[in-house]
Amino acid sequence: MTITMNHFETQPFPTSNSDADRVLGILHDTVDAVAEVEPDLLHSHTSAGHAVVTLAGAARAATAVLGTDPGTTLRTASGVVVVRDLVAAVSLLELAASRRGGPSDPRALQQITRRATTAHGQFLRAVPAAT
């Protein structure tokens, strides 16, 4: 009796080498901060809400750069919907980063990182300081 075994080499998920890590770091910081903010302050028409919508857009843009469908971009909504959209966009980016097999455009990701950094700063300036 002969047993044939196929040997599969697995590759671990990249933990710090991903081009999307900086964007994800900014987005994770934002998700943590958003949890402490009253949802009414995050309506898309407020400064803080607009910044969060911009960050969700950055997550979706990075997802597209990594070759995954980014979903629909939110334009205007209440604070609760803005927060949900951010979390959904971050989840899509995490999934895209974990599945990425092909090359991505590092310059596009650098531009997205700059946009996310700017929006994160605007968000922090717009929300009241936590006490």
N, C-alpha and C positions, 0 to 999 in steps of 0.2 A: 504494500500500500504506500502510495506517495502522497505527500501533502505539499501543496504549493502555497507559499505565502508571499504576498506582494508587500514590498517594503515601501512605506510612504514616509517621506520626510515632511515634517510640518515646520512651518515658520511661525515664530511667535509674533503677536501683534507688536508693531513698533510702539514703544512707550514714549520716547522722547525725540525720535528722529523724524517724525512726521512734519511735513511742511505746514500742516494745519494746526499743530500744537499751540502756537502762539494765539491763533484766533480762538481755539477752544479754551485756552486759559482765560482770555478776556471774557468770553461768553459765560464760562463757569462762574467767574467772579460776579458778573452781572446777575446771573440767576440767583446766586446767594444773596445779593443785595436786594433784588426785587422782592424776595420773600419777606423782607422787613418793611416794605413800603405799602402804605394803604393803596389798594387797587384803584380807587377813584383818582389818585394822583397820576396814574399811568395811562389815562385816556390818550389816544393817539394825537389829540389836538394840544396836549400839554407839552412842555419842553421835555420832561422826563419820559413821557410816553412816546414822543417822536424819536428820542434817542434809542429807546428799546425797540421800536419798529425798525430803525436803521440797523441795529445790531442783529435783529432777526434776518433782515435782508442780507447782511454780511455773511451770516451763517449759511443762508441759502445760496449765495454767490459762491462761497467756498465749496459747498456741496456740488454745485455744477462744475466747478473747475476740476474736482476730483472724479468727474464722470458719472455722477448719479443724478437722478431727477430731483430737483430741489423743491418741487411742490409749488403751490401758489403763494405769491407774495401778498402780505396784508398791507392795506393802505390806510384804512381808518376803522377804528373799533373802540369799544369800551376797554377799560383797564384790565379787566379779567381776561378778555379775549386777547389783548396785547401780550399778557404774560403767558397765556397758553400757546400763542404763536411762537414766542421766543423759545419756550421749552421744546416745542415740536421741531423747530428749525435746528436747535442744538442737537437734538436726538438724531435728526437726519444727517447732520455733519459728523457726529460720532460714528454712525453706521458707515457712512461713505469713507471716513478715514480708516476704519478697521478693515474694510473690504478692498481698499485701493490696491490694485495690482499694477496698473500702468503708470507712466510718468504723468506728472501734473505740471502746470505752468507756474514755476516759483515766483515769477514777476507778478503774475495776477494775484497770487496768494499774498505777496508782500503789499500790494495795493489794498487788498481786502483787510489785511492786518492794520494798516494805517487808518483806514476808514473806521474799523472797529475800535481802535484805540481812541480816536477822536470822539466817536459816539459815546464810548464808555465814560470819557472825561465829561462830556456834556450831561450825561445821566447823573454822574456824581455831583456835579454843580447844581443840578436842578432839584434833586431830592433833599428834603430836610435831613440834617445830621441825626443819626440814631443816638438816643440817649441811654 
